[in-house]
Amino acid sequence: CARCRWLDHCSAEWEASDDLSLVAGLRGDQRRTLIEAGVTTVAALAAADPDDLPRSMSGRVRRRLVSQAALQVQERETGATAYQLLPPEEGRGLQLLPEPDAGDVYLDFEGDPFADDGRGREYLAGVWTRDGQFLDWWAHDFAEEGRLTEELLTWLVERWRQHPGMHVYHYAAYEVTALKRMTMQHATAESELDQLLRGERFVDLYQVVRQGLLLSKSSYSIKKVEDFYWGEQRSAQEGEVADGMASVVEYERWLADG
């Protein structure tokens, strides 16, 4: 949807009809099941008794979907964000967070799926340290992407040696997946990545959030979570890139005209 010219039109239709597709985390098959049971809107789901929903969904799923819809309706009606902590579970959610360390870093990639005739490229790796330092590695062709991969992973391993308790925080699986792909494509820094993976240095904050609490947002994308914590005004400041596809457009424009 993010790449489709009809996204704004469809979004307006979904919002006008209060469609169940607006409920964060609700799958297409669950939407169809709920509609067949007579639950056709976000508001109706928010007001439902989980015990009255179709038993083809587990009790845990029914309760989560009702609570998610209720939080979204609450924000829609009051204008105030809301959240609900989920019961703690070993190895899930907030339990995934390690002890903080002075060496901790936060990693994010920006990629262009259309670069190199559709082969794609990770053109920017950004690292933010706990002490407020920002480091960036850029790549504007295949060879530079290889250097980005090697230099970034070498830097991470060296920082780990200096700070044995360090972890690399990221949001969703994209960064780790990209690193695995790039080390294979460029045949570089495979040992460094293997060390970090075996040492369980990567922490996926998406899983921490998704399994640890419910938010009153229609999505758990990093932009929506940013909205939750800091408000839409800050996250949409003039001049900032609004989403991942917007950054791709800006990068492609820069490639064309410099």
C-alpha positions in Angstrom: 0.0 0.0 0.0 2.8 2.5 0.8 3.8 2.5 -2.8 0.3 2.7 -4.3 -1.1 5.9 -5.8 -4.5 5.0 -4.5 -3.4 4.9 -0.8 -5.0 8.2 0.2 -8.2 7.3 -1.5 -8.4 3.9 0.1 -7.4 5.3 3.5 -10.3 7.8 3.3 -12.7 5.0 2.5 -11.5 2.8 5.4 -11.8 5.7 7.8 -15.2 6.8 6.5 -16.6 3.3 7.1 -14.6 2.7 10.3 -13.2 -0.5 8.6 -11.7 -3.2 10.8 -8.5 -3.0 8.7 -7.7 0.1 10.8 -7.2 -2.1 13.9 -3.5 -2.6 14.5 -2.4 -6.2 14.2 -5.7 -7.5 12.8 -5.0 -9.9 10.0 -7.2 -10.2 6.8 -8.5 -13.6 7.8 -9.5 -12.3 11.3 -11.3 -9.4 9.6 -13.3 -11.7 7.5 -14.2 -13.9 10.4 -15.4 -10.9 12.5 -17.4 -9.5 9.6 -19.1 -12.9 9.1 -20.0 -12.8 12.8 -21.6 -9.3 12.4 -18.7 -7.2 13.8 -17.9 -4.8 11.0 -16.4 -1.7 12.5 -13.6 -0.7 14.9 -16.3 0.8 17.2 -18.2 -2.4 17.2 -15.2 -4.5 18.0 -14.2 -2.1 20.8 -17.6 -2.6 22.4 -17.7 -6.4 21.9 -17.4 -9.0 24.7 -14.4 -11.2 23.8 -16.4 -14.2 24.9 -19.0 -13.5 22.2 -16.5 -13.4 19.3 -15.9 -16.4 17.1 -14.1 -19.2 18.9 -12.0 -19.9 15.8 -9.7 -17.3 17.3 -8.1 -18.0 20.7 -9.2 -16.3 23.8 -5.9 -14.5 24.0 -6.3 -13.1 20.4 -10.0 -12.1 21.0 -9.1 -10.2 24.2 -6.1 -8.5 22.5 -8.1 -7.3 19.5 -11.0 -6.0 21.6 -8.5 -4.1 23.8 -6.6 -2.8 20.8 -9.8 -1.5 19.2 -11.0 0.1 22.5 -7.7 2.0 22.9 -7.9 3.3 19.3 -11.5 4.4 19.8 -10.6 6.1 23.1 -7.9 8.2 21.4 -10.2 9.0 18.5 -12.9 10.3 20.9 -10.7 12.0 23.5 -7.7 13.1 21.4 -5.4 11.6 24.1 -3.1 8.7 23.5 -3.5 5.6 25.8 -1.8 2.3 26.4 -2.2 -0.9 28.2 0.6 -3.0 29.6 0.3 -6.7 28.8 0.9 -9.4 31.4 4.7 -10.1 31.7 5.9 -13.3 30.0 9.4 -14.8 30.2 11.4 -14.1 27.1 8.7 -11.8 25.5 7.9 -8.1 25.4 9.6 -6.0 28.1 11.3 -9.1 29.4 13.5 -9.0 26.2 15.2 -5.8 27.4 18.7 -6.3 28.7 20.3 -4.2 31.4 21.3 -0.8 30.0 25.0 -0.3 29.2 27.1 2.8 28.5 28.1 1.2 25.2 24.6 0.6 23.9 23.9 1.9 20.3 20.8 2.3 18.2 21.0 1.3 14.5 18.8 2.2 11.6 19.2 1.7 7.8 17.7 3.7 4.9 17.4 1.6 1.7 16.3 2.2 -1.9 14.6 -0.8 -3.3 14.7 0.6 -6.8 18.5 1.3 -6.9 20.8 -0.7 -9.2 18.0 -1.7 -11.6 15.8 -3.0 -8.9 18.4 -5.0 -7.0 18.2 -2.4 -4.2 20.8 -0.8 -2.0 21.2 0.2 1.6 22.5 3.7 1.1 22.7 4.9 4.7 23.5 3.3 8.0 23.0 5.5 11.1 24.2 4.8 14.6 23.2 6.8 17.7 25.2 6.1 20.9 23.9 6.4 24.4 26.2 9.4 25.0 24.6 11.3 22.1 27.1 10.7 19.3 25.7 10.1 15.8 27.7 8.2 13.2 26.8 7.6 9.6 28.0 5.4 6.7 26.8 6.2 3.1 26.8 4.1 0.0 25.9 5.3 -3.5 27.0 2.2 -5.5 27.5 -1.5 -5.0 31.2 -1.3 -4.0 30.4 1.5 -1.5 27.6 -0.7 0.0 30.3 -3.4 0.6 32.5 -0.9 2.4 29.6 0.3 4.5 28.9 -3.3 5.6 32.5 -4.0 6.5 33.1 -0.7 8.3 29.9 -0.7 10.2 30.3 -4.3 11.5 34.0 -3.8 12.3 33.0 -0.7 14.3 30.2 -2.6 16.2 32.5 -5.5 17.1 35.2 -3.1 18.3 32.7 -1.2 20.4 31.5 -4.5 21.9 35.2 -5.3 22.9 35.3 -1.9 24.6 31.9 -2.4 26.2 31.2 -6.1 26.9 27.6 -5.3 28.0 26.8 -3.4 24.8 23.6 -4.2 22.8 22.5 -2.9 19.3 18.9 -1.8 19.4 16.8 -1.6 16.2 13.1 -1.5 15.3 11.8 -4.6 13.5 13.8 -7.2 11.7 15.0 -5.1 8.7 18.4 -4.2 10.0 19.5 -7.7 10.9 18.0 -9.1 7.7 19.8 -6.5 5.6 23.2 -7.2 7.4 22.8 -10.9 6.6 22.1 -10.2 3.0 24.9 -7.7 2.6 27.6 -9.8 4.2 26.7 -12.6 1.8 26.4 -10.4 -1.3 29.7 -8.7 -0.6 31.5 -11.6 1.0 32.7 -9.3 3.8 32.5 -9.1 7.6 30.7 -12.4 7.9 32.7 -13.4 11.0 31.9 -10.1 12.7 28.2 -10.5 12.1 28.3 -14.1 13.3 30.0 -13.0 16.5 27.3 -10.4 17.1 24.4 -12.8 16.4 25.9 -15.6 18.5 26.5 -13.1 21.3 22.8 -12.0 21.1 23.8 -8.4 20.8 20.8 -7.3 18.7 17.6 -6.3 20.4 14.5 -5.8 18.3 12.5 -3.0 20.0 9.5 -3.8 17.7 9.1 -7.1 19.5 9.5 -5.4 22.9 6.7 -3.0 22.1 4.4 -5.4 20.3 4.6 -8.1 22.9 4.8 -5.8 25.9 2.0 -3.3 25.6 -0.9 -2.1 23.5 -0.9 1.4 22.0 -3.9 3.5 20.9 -2.5 3.7 17.3 -3.7 2.0 14.1 -0.2 0.7 13.5 3.0 -0.2 15.4 5.3 1.2 12.7 8.1 3.3 14.1 6.4 6.5 12.9 3.2 5.7 14.8 5.1 4.8 17.9 7.0 8.1 17.6 3.6 9.8 17.4 2.5 8.0 20.5 5.5 9.2 22.6 6.1 12.7 21.2 3.0 13.6 19.2 2.3 14.1 15.5 3.5 17.7 15.6 7.0 16.8 16.5 7.3 13.8 14.3 6.0 15.7 11.3 8.1 18.9 11.6 8.7 20.9 8.5 11.5 19.5 6.5 11.5 16.0 8.0 10.9 12.9 6.0 7.5 11.6 6.9 7.9 7.9 6.1 10.2 5.4 4.5 8.9 5.7 1.0 9.3 9.5 1.2 13.0 9.0 2.0 13.3 6.7 -1.1 11.7 9.4 -3.3 14.1 12.1 -1.9 17.1 9.8 -2.5 16.1 9.0 -6.0 15.6 12.7 -6.7 19.1 13.4 -5.4 20.5 10.6 -7.6 18.9 12.3 -10.6 19.8 15.9 -10.0 22.4 16.0 -7.3 
